[in-house]
C-alpha cells in the first residue's frame, strides 16, 4: 500500500518535524498541527529548513518551492479531517498521548489510519483508549529522522493485519527499513539501546573509564556509529530518564536509572539541546 496522499503529524518538535519532512519528500501532502501559533511557526521553520537541506544535498529532485507547496501548519485538529494517516509525535507521557490520540481520532474518517511515535510506551494500552484500535499502531522513528534508515513498526494486539502490511510498505516508500515487533516494554530498539546506555552511565559513575573512552570502545570495538553516551546526549538525558523509569517499572531493577543520570537531569544537563550532558556541545 502506498503512502496516503495526505499525512498529518501531531507535534512539530525535532521528531515531528523530521517525520513531516520524510513524508513530504516521499511525495505526500503534509500538515503539522501544533498547540499554538508560536509553536506552529517554529515547526514551519524546522520543516522548511529541512526540505531546503534535502534540495541542497541532492536527496530529492524537486525544488524547495515544490516541496513547500505540499506542506502546511495549523493549530486546529480539524486539519486532520482529510488525512489518510496521522502520526502522533508529542512528548513521552501516557496521559498526554492518550488524550491527544483520542482528539485526533475524533477528526479522522473511518478509513484513516493512526499511529504513535512513542519510543517506549505501551502501544496496546494506548490502543485500548481509542474507538478504532484496529486502525492504530506504533511507528517509531529515530532521531535524526532524515539520516536514520530504521523505523520500528510496533503492533498492538488489536492492530489489523491490513495496517501491519500497510505500515511496512509506507516505511519502504520512505526509503527506510521496517523492523516489525509485537508490543512489549521498550520494543526492541529502546530496550537494547537503553540497557547499554545505562550500563555505560554506571561505568562513568563508578570511575571505570571516561565517557569518551567508553564511547570509543563501542565505536571501534563493536562498530557502533555513535557511542551510547553521545547517543544519550543526542536523544536527551531527560528522554532517556523517562524511558528508563518506565522500563524499570515494567521490567524490573535491571533498568533502574543510575544516580548520575538523575543528577544530570536535575541540574539541567540534558545533552546536546542544553549544551551539556555527558559531553559539552556547542550551541
Secondary structure by P-SEA (a helix, b strand, c coil): cccccbbbbccccaaaaaaaaaaaaaccbbbbbcccaaaaaaaaaaaaaaaaaaaaaccccccaaaaaaaccccccccccccccbbbbbccccaaaaaaaaaaaaaaccccbbbbbccccccaaaaaaaccccccccccccccccccccbbbbcccccccaaaaaaaaaaaaaacbbbbbbcccccccaaaaaaaaaaaaaaaaaaccccaaaaaaaaaccccccccaaaaaaaacaaaaaaaaaaaaacccccccccaaaaaaaaacccccccccccccccc
